[in-house]
Amino acid sequence: MKKVLSLLMVAMLALSAWADKTVTLDFTAQGYSGGQQVHELSIDGVTVTFDKGTNTNNPPAYYTGGNAVRLYPGNKMTVSARTNVKKIDFTFGSSDNTNNILCNVGSYNKAGKQWTIGSSDPTTAVEFGVDGNSGHRRIAKLDVTIEDANPVTELVAPVFTPAGGDFSGSTLVTLTCETQNAQIFWFYGTEEEQGTHHYYDGPFPITESCTLTAYSTWSDQMSDYVTVTFNKVEQTVEAPVFTPAAGPFNDRIEVTLACATPGARIYYSLDQELWSEYIDAIPVTDDITIWAKAVVGDVESEVVSATYTKNPATTVEVPFDAEQDKGDGSTTRHSYTIVKGDVTMYVGDGTVYPNHYRIYGKTDSAAFTFTSVGAPIIKIELNGYDSNTPSNLSLPEGQSGTYTTGEMWGKWEGNAQVVSFQINSQVRCSSIVVTLAGGEADEYPRGDVNRDRTVDIDDVTALIDIILKGLEWNVEADCDYSGNADIDDVTLLIDYILKGSWE
C-alpha cells in the first residue's frame, strides 16, 4: 500500500534547490478571532514577532475585515530564522492600503511585494514597519525563503506539534518534515485503522479527543508512520485579578491584570462590547469601570469588573506668616529656610522682621524658591506689607506658570513641584499662602511634636517622652533637621518657645 500511495504523489512534487527552504506563515489559517492582538507565530524554524512599537493606540491585531494582521505606522514586525533569510514574499489581505513597507536591512520591492537581500549582506532577522502617520497594511501571508544549512537528503518521518497529550477547548496541530520538498499526509486513526488520507497544507484544528497518524513522501519513497494521541480535558480558567482593587483614588493610578491559569490571555473592556487584549498597565485618571476575562483556547473565565472612583479634587493651603517665623526683629541679612509641612520656602538673601519677610535681590546669593515634596504647587499668593506691592518679582527663564500682581498682592499660578522667582528689587511680604493640588499635605509646623497645631511646652513634654521611652518619632520632632530626635532637639525647641524664633 505504501508503494502505491508514494507513486501517486510523485506528480505533486515540486523540486527546488537543496540550499533553500521556503516556509509559509499563513495568518488566515491560525484561527485568530476578530480584533485579537497577534504577538508571535513560529513555523518550521521561522518566527514572526509583532510589537506595537511607538503606536500605543493601535497594536498589531488580526481582523476579519481583510482577513489579515493589521500593521500600523509605529508598529514593528520582525521575521527571524535559525539560518539566513534570503527572500520574503508578501500576500496582503483585501482592501489593503498603499503605505510603503519599511525594512532595516535589504530592500522591499513594492510592485513585486517582495523583500530581498544581497548575498554579501546576510541576516537571520529583518524588521519591518509601515510608513506614514495613518493607515495600515494588511499582512495575510508570508512566504519566507531561508538557507537550509544542513539539508536532510534522506526521507524522514514528519513531526507533530504538539506531540499529542492533553488539551482543552481546541488546539492547532502542525506537521513538519526535515526532508526538503517532502510532502506530508495525515489521517485519523492508527496504521491498522486508517481514516481518509489528507494532504497537509497548513495547521489544522482539533476539538475532540482523537488519534492522528502522519507520513511523508518524496520521489518514490514513503516514510514510516508516526502516530500521536490527543486527549481533550475540561479546562477551567481563573478570572483575572485587578491591582489595585476597585475603590477610590486621588489623581492617577495604573491598573494591572493577572490570571493564575497558566497560558491564559487576558482581555478587558470599558463597555462590555469592544474587547482588547491586555498587554500593559491601564492608566486611570477618571471614574471608570473595567471588565476583564481570561481565555485559554476557546474556554473563557467568568467576566469580572472593578469600578474606580476619583476622589473630588481638593486643595491644601500652606500658610507662611512672618509673625510666627523667625520674628526676632534682627536686621542682619542672611539666608534662611522655613519648612511648613510638605512645603519649603528658601530665601538666599533676606531677613524676617517681627511682622514681615524681606527678600533682597541683585546679589550673587539672591534666591527665592518654594519646593513641595508632596502634591504639586498650583498657586502662591504673596501679601504685600506697608504699601509694598510684590511686583518686583518675575519668573526666570524655564520656570512654568504665570505671575500677576495687583494692589498689595502678587500671585503665581501653574503646576510644579519647584517654583523659583527672579528678584528685581527688594520685596516685602507680611504673609505667603502656598496652595497644593489635590492630595494630603502635612501642615504641622516645626516643633509641633504632639500635632495639635500649636508649638508649646506640651510639645517639649512629648519630645522628652519619645526620647526616654524610645518611641517612634515624627518629622516635627526633628527640630534641628539632623535626622534624629534627641536632646539637641529638646534644647532647640525650648529656645524657640522662649524666644519665638528658630536660631
C-alpha positions in Angstrom: 0.0 0.0 0.0 2.9 2.4 0.8 4.3 1.8 -2.7 1.0 2.7 -4.4 0.5 5.8 -2.3 4.0 7.0 -2.9 3.7 6.7 -6.6 0.5 8.7 -6.7 2.4 11.5 -5.0 5.3 11.7 -7.4 3.5 14.1 -9.7 2.8 16.5 -6.9 6.4 17.1 -6.0 8.0 20.5 -7.0 11.8 20.2 -6.7 13.8 23.2 -5.7 17.4 23.9 -4.8 18.6 21.9 -1.8 20.2 25.1 -0.4 17.0 27.0 0.1 13.8 26.3 2.0 10.5 28.2 1.9 8.3 28.3 4.9 4.8 29.7 4.7 3.3 31.6 7.6 -0.4 31.9 6.8 -2.1 34.2 9.4 -5.6 33.4 7.9 -5.2 29.7 8.9 -4.4 30.3 12.6 -7.9 30.6 13.9 -7.5 34.1 15.2 -10.7 35.9 16.3 -11.6 39.4 15.1 -9.7 42.1 16.9 -7.3 39.6 18.5 -3.8 41.1 19.1 -1.1 38.9 17.5 2.3 38.6 19.2 4.2 35.7 17.6 3.9 32.8 15.2 6.6 30.2 14.7 6.5 27.5 11.9 9.3 25.2 10.8 12.2 27.3 12.2 10.8 30.7 11.1 9.4 33.1 13.7 7.3 36.3 13.1 7.1 38.6 16.1 4.7 41.6 16.2 5.2 44.6 18.5 3.2 47.8 19.0 6.4 49.9 19.0 5.6 53.6 19.4 2.0 53.2 18.4 0.4 52.6 21.8 -3.1 53.1 20.5 -3.1 50.5 17.7 -1.1 47.4 18.4 -0.9 44.7 15.6 -4.1 42.7 15.6 -5.9 40.3 13.3 -9.2 41.5 11.8 -11.7 39.5 9.7 -12.1 42.7 7.6 -9.4 41.8 5.1 -8.6 38.5 6.9 -5.1 39.7 7.9 -2.9 41.1 10.6 -3.0 44.9 10.5 0.4 46.5 10.9 0.0 50.2 11.7 2.6 53.1 11.5 4.9 52.8 14.5 4.3 49.0 14.9 7.1 46.5 14.3 7.1 43.1 12.5 10.3 41.0 12.9 10.9 37.9 10.8 13.8 35.7 12.1 15.1 32.3 11.5 17.9 29.9 12.6 19.7 30.5 9.3 19.9 33.4 6.8 16.7 34.9 5.5 17.1 35.4 1.7 13.6 36.4 0.5 10.2 37.1 1.8 7.1 37.2 -0.4 4.1 39.2 1.0 0.5 38.4 0.4 -1.9 41.2 1.6 -5.5 41.0 2.6 -8.4 42.5 0.8 -8.8 46.3 0.7 -5.2 46.8 1.7 -3.8 50.3 1.9 -0.8 51.6 0.0 1.6 52.7 2.8 5.2 51.9 1.9 6.8 48.9 3.7 9.9 49.9 5.6 12.8 47.5 6.5 16.0 47.9 8.4 18.1 45.7 6.1 17.7 44.6 2.5 15.1 46.2 0.2 11.4 45.9 -0.4 10.0 45.9 -3.9 6.6 47.5 -3.7 5.5 46.3 -7.2 6.6 42.7 -6.7 5.5 42.6 -3.0 8.8 41.0 -2.2 11.7 41.6 0.2 15.3 40.5 -0.7 18.8 41.0 0.5 22.2 40.7 -1.3 24.3 37.6 -0.8 27.1 39.7 0.5 24.9 41.1 3.3 23.4 38.0 5.0 21.0 38.3 8.0 19.0 36.0 10.2 16.4 38.7 11.1 14.7 41.6 9.4 12.5 44.2 11.0 9.6 45.7 9.0 7.4 48.8 9.6 4.8 50.8 7.9 5.4 54.4 6.6 3.1 57.3 7.2 1.1 58.8 10.1 -2.1 56.9 9.4 -3.5 53.9 7.6 -2.1 50.3 7.9 -1.0 47.3 5.8 -2.9 44.0 6.0 -0.5 41.1 6.2 -2.3 37.9 5.3 0.6 35.6 4.5 4.4 35.5 4.3 6.4 33.0 2.2 9.9 33.1 3.8 12.9 31.6 2.0 15.8 30.7 4.2 19.0 28.8 3.8 18.9 25.2 4.8 22.3 24.9 6.3 22.1 21.1 6.9 19.5 19.8 4.3 18.3 16.3 5.0 18.8 14.3 1.9 17.1 11.1 3.2 13.4 10.9 3.7 12.4 11.1 7.4 9.0 10.9 9.1 7.1 14.1 9.9 6.9 15.6 13.4 3.7 16.6 15.2 3.5 19.8 17.1 2.2 19.5 19.8 3.2 15.8 20.1 -0.1 14.7 21.4 -1.2 14.9 25.1 -4.0 16.7 26.9 -5.6 19.9 25.5 -8.8 21.8 26.3 -11.2 23.7 24.1 -9.3 23.3 20.8 -5.7 23.2 19.6 -3.9 23.7 16.3 -1.8 20.8 15.0 1.3 21.5 12.9 3.3 19.0 10.9 6.8 19.5 9.6 9.4 17.3 7.8 13.1 18.0 7.7 13.4 16.4 4.3 13.5 19.1 1.6 10.4 19.1 -0.7 8.8 16.2 1.1 5.0 16.0 1.1 3.1 15.2 4.2 -0.2 13.3 4.6 -2.2 12.6 7.7 -5.4 10.7 8.7 -7.5 9.9 11.8 -6.8 6.6 13.4 -3.8 4.2 13.6 -1.9 2.4 10.8 -4.2 -0.6 11.3 -7.4 1.5 11.3 -6.9 4.3 8.8 -9.3 7.0 8.0 -9.3 9.2 4.9 -5.9 10.4 3.9 -5.4 14.3 3.9 -2.7 16.2 2.2 -1.1 18.6 4.8 -1.2 22.2 3.6 -1.1 24.0 6.9 -2.0 23.8 10.6 -5.5 22.4 11.3 -7.6 22.5 14.5 -8.9 19.6 16.5 -11.7 19.9 19.0 -12.2 16.4 20.4 -10.1 13.5 21.7 -8.5 11.6 18.7 -5.6 9.6 17.4 -3.7 11.0 14.4 -1.2 9.3 12.1 1.1 11.0 9.5 3.7 10.0 7.0 5.9 11.8 4.4 6.7 11.0 0.8 9.4 12.1 -1.6 10.1 10.9 -5.1 9.1 7.2 -4.9 9.8 6.8 -1.2 7.5 6.8 1.8 8.5 7.3 5.4 7.3 5.3 8.4 4.1 6.2 10.1 4.1 8.3 13.2 1.1 8.3 15.5 0.1 10.6 18.4 -3.0 10.7 20.6 -4.7 13.8 21.9 -7.0 13.8 24.9 -9.5 16.6 25.5 -9.9 17.6 29.1 -12.2 20.1 30.7 -10.5 23.4 31.1 -11.2 25.8 33.8 -9.9 29.3 33.7 -9.4 31.5 36.7 -10.9 35.0 36.5 -8.4 37.9 36.2 -7.4 39.8 39.4 -7.3 43.6 39.5 -4.4 45.5 41.2 -5.2 47.8 42.8 -8.6 46.5 43.8 -11.7 48.6 43.0 -12.2 51.7 45.0 -11.4 55.4 45.2 -8.2 57.1 44.1 -6.8 60.6 44.2 -5.2 61.7 41.0 -4.0 58.8 38.7 -3.4 55.1 39.1 -2.3 52.3 36.8 -4.4 49.1 36.9 -2.8 45.8 36.2 -4.4 42.5 35.5 -3.2 39.0 36.2 -4.5 35.4 35.9 -3.4 32.4 37.9 -4.2 30.0 35.0 -1.0 29.2 33.0 -1.1 30.3 29.4 -4.2 32.4 29.8 -4.7 35.5 27.7 -6.5 38.4 29.4 -8.9 40.7 27.7 -10.5 43.9 29.0 -13.4 46.2 28.0 -14.7 49.6 29.0 -18.2 48.9 27.7 -18.6 45.1 27.5 -18.8 45.3 23.7 -15.3 46.1 22.4 -12.6 43.8 24.0 -8.9 44.4 23.8 -6.1 42.1 24.8 -4.4 43.2 28.0 -0.7 44.0 27.4 0.3 46.9 29.6 -1.0 48.6 32.7 -4.2 50.6 32.1 -3.9 54.3 33.1 -6.9 55.6 35.0 -7.5 59.3 35.5 -11.2 59.5 36.0 -14.3 57.5 37.1 -14.3 54.2 35.2 -15.5 50.6 35.3 -13.2 47.9 33.7 -14.5 44.5 32.8 -12.0 41.6 32.3 -11.9 38.0 31.4 -9.2 35.3 30.8 -9.2 32.9 27.8 -7.4 29.6 27.2 -8.2 28.2 23.7 -12.0 28.6 23.4 -12.6 28.4 27.1 -13.3 31.7 29.0 -13.4 32.6 32.6 -16.2 34.5 34.2 -16.3 38.2 33.4 -15.3 40.3 36.4 -15.2 44.0 36.9 -13.8 46.8 39.0 -15.0 50.3 39.4 -12.6 53.1 40.3 -13.9 56.5 41.5 -11.7 59.6 41.5 -11.9 61.5 44.8 -13.1 65.1 44.4 -10.3 67.5 43.6 -9.2 69.2 46.8 -6.6 71.8 47.6 -4.5 72.3 50.6 -3.3 75.7 51.7 0.1 76.0 53.5 0.5 79.4 55.2 3.7 81.3 55.9 3.2 84.0 58.4 6.1 86.4 59.3 4.8 86.9 62.8 5.4 83.2 63.5 8.6 82.7 61.6 12.0 84.0 62.8 10.3 87.1 64.2 13.3 88.3 66.2 13.5 91.8 64.8 17.0 91.3 63.5 18.0 93.4 60.5 21.1 91.3 59.7 20.8 89.9 56.2 21.2 86.2 55.8 19.8 83.1 54.1 17.1 81.2 55.7 14.8 78.2 55.2 11.3 77.8 56.5 9.6 74.4 56.4 5.8 74.1 56.7 4.6 70.5 56.2 5.4 69.5 52.6 6.5 73.0 51.5 9.9 74.6 52.0 10.5 78.4 51.4 14.1 79.3 50.8 15.4 82.9 50.8 19.0 83.3 49.7 19.4 86.9 51.0 16.9 88.4 53.4 15.6 88.9 56.9 12.4 88.3 58.8 11.2 91.2 60.8 8.6 90.7 63.6 5.8 91.3 61.1 7.1 90.8 57.5 9.6 89.0 55.3 12.2 91.0 53.4 13.7 89.3 50.3 16.6 91.1 48.6 17.8 90.9 45.0 20.6 91.9 42.8 23.2 89.9 44.8 25.1 86.7 44.0 23.2 84.9 46.7 19.8 86.2 45.7 17.3 83.4 45.6 13.6 82.9 46.3 12.3 79.4 45.9 9.3 77.2 47.0 9.6 73.4 46.9 6.9 70.8 47.6 7.8 67.2 48.4 4.1 66.2 48.2 1.4 67.3 45.8 2.3 69.9 43.1 2.1 73.6 43.9 -0.7 75.2 41.9 -0.8 78.7 43.4 1.4 81.1 45.5 -0.2 84.2 46.9 2.1 86.9 48.3 0.5 89.6 50.5 2.5 92.9 50.5 3.5 94.9 53.6 3.3 98.6 54.3 2.1 99.7 50.8 4.7 97.5 49.2 3.3 95.5 46.3 5.3 92.3 45.5 5.7 93.5 41.9 9.5 93.4 42.0 9.3 89.6 41.2 9.3 87.9 37.8 9.8 84.3 36.6 13.2 83.3 35.4 13.6 81.6 32.0 12.4 78.0 32.2 10.0 78.5 35.1 6.5 77.3 34.3 3.3 79.1 35.3 2.3 82.8 35.3 2.9 85.6 37.7 0.5 88.6 38.1 0.3 91.5 40.6 -2.4 93.8 41.9 -2.8 96.3 44.7 -0.7 94.9 47.6 -0.7 91.3 46.2 1.2 89.1 43.8 0.0 85.6 42.5 1.8 82.8 40.8 -0.4 80.1 39.1 0.7 76.9 37.5 1.6 73.3 38.3 5.1 72.5 39.5 7.0 70.9 42.4 9.5 73.7 42.4 8.7 77.4 41.8 11.5 80.0 41.6 11.3 83.7 41.4 13.7 86.2 40.0 14.1 89.2 42.4 14.4 92.5 40.6 14.4 94.7 43.8 13.6 94.3 47.5 10.3 92.5 48.2 8.3 92.8 51.5 5.5 90.4 52.4 3.5 90.0 55.5 2.4 86.5 54.6 2.5 84.0 51.8 0.0 81.2 51.1 1.0 78.2 49.0 -1.8 76.1 47.6 -1.2 72.5 46.7 -3.1 70.3 44.3 -5.5 67.6 45.5 -3.9 65.2 48.0 -2.9 65.2 51.6 -0.2 67.6 52.8 1.5 67.6 56.2 0.7 71.0 57.6 2.1 70.5 61.1 4.6 73.2 62.0 8.2 72.5 63.0 8.3 71.5 66.7 4.6 70.5 66.8 5.5 67.1 68.3 2.0 66.3 69.5 0.5 67.7 66.3 -2.1 69.9 68.0 -1.2 72.8 65.6 0.5 74.7 68.4 4.1 74.7 69.5 4.3 75.0 73.3 5.5 73.3 76.5 3.3 70.3 75.8 5.5 69.5 72.7 8.6 69.6 74.9 7.0 67.0 77.2 6.0 64.8 74.2 9.6 65.0 72.8 11.2 64.1 76.1 8.8 61.1 76.4 9.8 60.0 72.9 13.5 60.1 73.8 13.2 58.4 77.2 10.9 55.6 76.1 12.4 55.1 72.6 9.0 55.8 70.9 8.6 56.3 67.1 9.1 60.0 66.3 7.7 62.2 63.6 9.4 64.8 61.4 8.1 67.7 63.6 10.3 66.3 66.5 13.5 66.7 64.4 13.7 70.4 65.2 17.4 70.8 64.1 16.9 68.7 60.9 19.7 66.3 61.9 17.7 63.2 61.0 17.3 62.2 64.6 15.1 63.1 67.7 17.5 63.7 70.6 18.4 66.1 73.4 19.6 68.8 71.0 16.1 69.0 69.6 14.7 69.5 73.1 17.2 72.4 73.7 16.3 74.0 70.4 12.5 73.6 71.0 12.7 75.2 74.4 14.8 78.0 72.9 12.1 78.6 70.2 9.3 78.7 72.8 11.2 81.3 74.9 12.5 83.4 72.0 9.9 82.9 69.3 12.4 82.1 66.6 14.4 79.1 65.3 18.1 80.1 65.6 
